[in-house]
């Protein structure tokens, strides 16, 4: 597609990126992500031999919306309003031609990978796993006919030693059920058990897509040797894992030359059986206490769905510092 002196070009390999300069207004893009996330197509807009916008598209193995796979736009960045309008219009028409009737973005294929825009922020710097985008990005999606379809937040824990008085009875009940908490001690075996819980615990979440056990384990493999395993808590009964809480130090503090004093509660879940009610909060509080014992001072409840069960738990310990949005748009039938 070519408009005026702007041309939209499909990228077939990461090496193609070396043909052009990149507009200084775009964030740095690691083209090797194309090998990791395997988009169905990747497109860039070229103006005067310079990349002024980019995005990846997926229409296979994406979240199901209204009974069929959604089209997904990820790896998005644009240098100006015209580049945004051109690229998003092109992307939506391409996805419609591939049979999509709904489009979601920003999302790198599915919710197991990076997705969401920051829509409200605070003075606190970005943390590990958090999306980073210019304030204009969500406005650009809205201007192209998208609407916000899901909301999320992150919250800051000032005191990791907080004890909820309501948990005493829950802890006693869990103990009587034969449930014990332990830390990860065998990466491959424990990750397989965590996967067996996660695929069930999250299957009713909005825009959930199943992934294979191997893909799930590979997601966390980069942190296998850099994350203390005693910050990964498993709830076990009779040798079977029924819940987990995954926490990591905020390694972005280290990159900024700061003391790493903050732990990120990335995700936790349990099997959806009513007999395990309260187990999520027990694991969260225990993880925070263990982090405090290791010398961490603060915590972050990362990327939590608004109006979900975790939000009710989080507000007992933390104060929101950031809000995020996922955007969607209905597509007309391709002619």
C-alpha positions in Angstrom: 0.0 0.0 0.0 1.3 3.5 -0.9 -0.1 6.9 0.0 1.7 10.1 -0.9 5.3 9.5 -0.1 4.4 6.8 2.5 4.6 3.1 1.8 3.5 0.2 3.9 5.8 -2.8 3.4 5.6 -6.3 4.8 8.6 -7.6 6.7 9.4 -11.2 6.0 12.5 -11.4 8.2 14.3 -9.5 11.0 17.2 -8.8 8.6 15.0 -6.5 6.5 15.0 -3.9 9.2 18.6 -3.1 8.3 17.4 -1.6 5.0 16.0 1.5 6.6 16.7 4.0 9.4 14.1 4.2 12.2 12.4 7.4 13.1 13.8 8.8 16.4 10.3 9.2 17.8 9.8 5.4 17.7 10.9 3.3 20.7 13.7 0.8 19.9 12.3 -2.4 18.5 14.1 -5.7 18.8 13.4 -7.4 15.5 14.2 -10.8 17.1 10.8 -10.5 18.8 9.3 -11.6 15.5 11.0 -15.0 16.0 9.7 -15.3 19.5 6.1 -14.1 19.0 5.7 -15.5 15.5 3.2 -13.0 14.0 1.1 -14.0 11.0 2.4 -10.8 9.4 4.5 -7.7 10.3 4.3 -4.4 8.5 6.2 -1.1 8.6 5.4 2.3 7.1 8.3 3.8 5.2 8.7 7.5 4.5 11.9 8.9 3.0 13.7 5.6 3.6 12.8 5.8 7.3 10.4 3.6 9.3 7.7 5.8 10.7 5.3 3.1 12.0 5.2 -0.6 12.6 2.8 -3.4 13.8 2.4 -7.1 13.8 -0.8 -8.9 13.0 -2.2 -12.2 14.2 -5.3 -13.9 13.1 -4.5 -17.5 14.1 -4.4 -18.9 17.7 -5.8 -15.6 19.0 -8.5 -14.9 21.7 -12.0 -16.0 20.8 -14.5 -13.1 20.6 -18.1 -13.8 19.7 -17.3 -17.4 18.8 -14.4 -16.8 16.4 -10.7 -15.8 16.6 -10.2 -12.0 16.9 -7.6 -10.2 14.8 -4.8 -8.8 17.0 -2.5 -5.8 16.5 0.8 -5.9 18.5 4.4 -4.5 18.3 2.7 -1.2 17.6 4.4 2.1 17.4 3.9 5.2 15.2 5.8 8.5 14.9 2.8 10.8 14.2 -0.9 11.0 13.8 -0.9 10.3 10.0 1.3 7.3 10.4 -1.0 6.0 13.1 -4.1 6.5 11.0 -2.6 5.0 7.9 -1.2 1.9 9.6 -4.2 1.1 11.8 -6.6 1.5 8.8 -4.4 -0.8 6.8 -4.1 -3.3 9.7 -7.9 -3.5 10.2 -8.6 -4.0 6.5 -6.0 -6.7 6.4 -7.4 -8.5 9.4 -10.9 -8.2 8.0 -9.7 -9.8 4.8 -8.4 -12.7 6.8 -11.8 -13.3 8.3 -11.6 -11.4 11.6 -14.8 -9.7 12.8 -13.2 -8.1 15.9 -9.8 -6.6 16.4 -7.9 -6.2 19.7 -4.8 -4.2 20.5 -2.3 -3.7 21.6 -1.6 -7.4 22.1 1.3 -9.6 21.1 -0.9 -12.6 19.9 -2.6 -13.3 23.2 -2.8 -12.4 26.9 0.2 -14.7 27.7 2.4 -12.1 26.1 2.6 -8.3 26.4 -0.6 -6.4 25.9 -2.4 -3.2 27.1 -1.6 0.5 27.0 -0.9 2.6 30.1 -3.8 5.0 30.2 -3.2 6.7 33.7 0.1 6.9 35.5 1.9 8.3 38.5 5.4 9.5 39.2 6.6 6.0 40.0 9.0 4.7 37.3 8.1 1.6 35.1 8.6 -1.8 36.6 9.5 -5.2 35.2 6.8 -6.7 32.9 5.0 -3.4 32.6 4.0 -2.0 29.2 5.6 1.4 28.3 3.9 3.7 25.7 3.6 7.4 24.9 0.4 9.0 26.3 -0.7 9.6 22.7 -0.9 5.8 21.9 -4.3 5.1 23.4 -5.6 8.4 22.0 -4.5 7.3 18.5 -6.4 4.0 18.8 -9.5 5.9 20.0 -9.2 8.3 17.0 -9.1 5.2 14.7 -12.5 4.0 16.0 -11.3 1.7 18.8 -13.0 1.6 22.2 -11.6 0.5 25.5 -12.8 -3.1 26.1 -11.0 -4.1 29.3 -9.4 -2.3 32.2 -6.5 -3.2 34.5 -4.4 -1.6 37.3 -1.2 -2.0 39.2 -0.9 -1.2 42.9 1.9 -0.3 45.3 2.4 -2.1 48.6 4.1 0.3 51.2 4.3 -2.4 53.9 5.0 -6.0 53.0 4.5 -7.1 56.6 0.8 -6.3 56.8 -1.3 -9.1 58.3 -5.0 -9.4 57.6 -6.9 -10.4 60.7 -9.5 -12.3 58.6 -6.9 -14.8 57.4 -6.4 -16.7 60.7 -9.5 -18.9 60.2 -8.7 -19.4 56.5 -5.2 -20.5 57.3 -6.5 -23.0 59.9 -9.1 -24.4 57.5 -6.5 -24.8 54.7 -4.1 -26.5 57.2 -6.9 -28.9 58.2 -7.5 -29.7 54.5 -4.0 -31.0 54.3 -2.8 -28.0 52.1 0.8 -26.9 52.6 2.8 -24.1 51.1 6.3 -24.7 49.7 8.7 -22.9 47.4 9.7 -24.0 43.9 12.5 -26.5 44.1 12.5 -28.3 40.8 11.9 -25.9 37.8 10.7 -28.2 35.1 8.5 -30.5 37.3 7.0 -27.5 39.2 6.4 -25.4 36.1 4.4 -28.3 34.7 2.3 -28.4 37.8 1.8 -24.7 37.7 0.7 -24.9 34.1 -1.9 -27.5 35.0 -3.4 -25.0 37.5 -3.0 -21.9 35.3 -4.8 -23.4 32.3 -7.8 -24.1 34.5 -7.7 -21.1 36.8 -7.5 -18.6 34.0 -9.7 -20.2 31.4 -12.7 -18.0 32.2 -10.7 -14.8 32.1 -11.7 -12.3 29.4 -9.8 -12.9 26.1 -8.1 -16.1 27.5 -6.4 -18.3 24.9 -4.9 -21.7 25.7 -1.3 -22.4 25.1 0.8 -25.6 25.2 2.7 -26.7 28.3 6.0 -26.3 26.5 5.1 -22.7 25.4 4.1 -21.9 29.0 7.4 -23.1 30.4 9.4 -21.3 27.8 7.7 -18.0 28.8 9.3 -18.1 32.2 12.6 -19.8 31.3 14.5 -16.5 30.9 14.0 -16.0 34.6 14.9 -19.5 35.7 18.3 -18.5 37.0 17.7 -14.8 37.8 14.7 -15.1 40.1 15.0 -16.4 43.6 12.9 -19.6 43.7 11.8 -18.9 47.3 9.6 -16.0 45.8 7.7 -18.6 43.8 5.2 -20.2 46.2 3.2 -23.3 45.5 0.1 -24.6 47.4 0.1 -28.4 47.5 -2.2 -31.2 48.7 -1.3 -34.8 48.5 1.6 -34.1 46.2 -0.6 -32.2 43.7 -0.2 -28.4 43.2 -3.5 -26.6 43.5 -2.3 -23.0 43.6 0.7 -20.8 43.0 2.0 -17.3 43.5 4.7 -16.0 41.2 6.8 -13.1 42.4 10.1 -11.6 41.1 12.4 -8.7 42.1 11.9 -5.5 40.1 15.1 -5.9 38.0 14.4 -2.6 36.2 15.6 -1.0 39.5 19.0 -2.6 38.9 19.2 -1.3 35.4 18.5 2.2 36.7 21.4 1.8 39.2 19.0 1.6 42.1 18.9 -0.7 45.1 16.4 -3.5 44.3 14.0 -3.1 47.2 10.7 -3.9 45.4 9.1 -7.3 44.7 6.5 -7.7 41.9 3.6 -10.1 42.5 3.2 -11.0 38.9 0.4 -13.5 39.0 -1.3 -16.0 41.3 -4.1 -18.5 40.9 -5.7 -21.6 42.3 -8.0 -24.3 41.1 -11.6 -23.0 41.0 -13.0 -25.3 43.7 -15.0 -23.5 46.5 -13.2 -25.6 49.2 -10.0 -23.6 48.3 -11.7 -20.2 48.8 -9.3 -17.7 50.4 -6.2 -19.6 49.3 -5.2 -16.9 46.9 -5.0 -14.3 49.6 -3.1 -16.6 51.9 -0.5 -17.2 49.2 -0.3 -13.5 48.4 0.2 -12.5 52.0 2.7 -15.3 52.7 4.7 -14.2 49.6 4.8 -10.6 50.8 6.0 -11.7 54.2 8.7 -13.9 52.7 9.9 -11.0 50.6 10.0 -8.7 53.6 12.1 -11.4 55.4 14.5 -11.3 52.5 15.0 -7.6 52.8 12.5 -6.3 50.2 10.8 -3.1 51.4 8.0 -2.6 48.9 5.7 -4.6 46.6 3.7 -4.2 43.4 0.6 -6.1 42.5 1.1 -6.1 38.8 -1.4 -5.7 36.0 -4.6 -6.8 37.8 -8.0 -7.0 36.1 -10.4 -4.4 37.4 -13.6 -5.8 38.9 -12.0 -9.2 39.3 -11.5 -11.2 42.5 -7.9 -10.2 42.8 -8.8 -6.5 42.9 -10.8 -7.2 46.1 -7.7 -8.9 47.6 -5.3 -6.2 46.4 -7.1 -3.3 47.9 -6.5 -4.7 51.4 -2.7 -4.3 51.0 -2.0 -1.8 48.1 -2.8 1.5 46.5 -3.3 1.8 42.7 -0.4 3.6 40.9 -1.2 2.9 37.2 -4.2 2.0 35.0 -4.1 0.2 31.7 -6.5 -0.4 28.9 -7.0 -2.9 26.1 -8.8 -1.7 23.0 -11.1 -3.3 20.5 -13.0 -2.5 17.3 -15.7 -4.3 15.2 -14.7 -4.9 11.6 -16.9 -4.8 8.6 -17.1 -7.8 6.4 -14.4 -7.9 3.8 -15.8 -7.3 0.3 
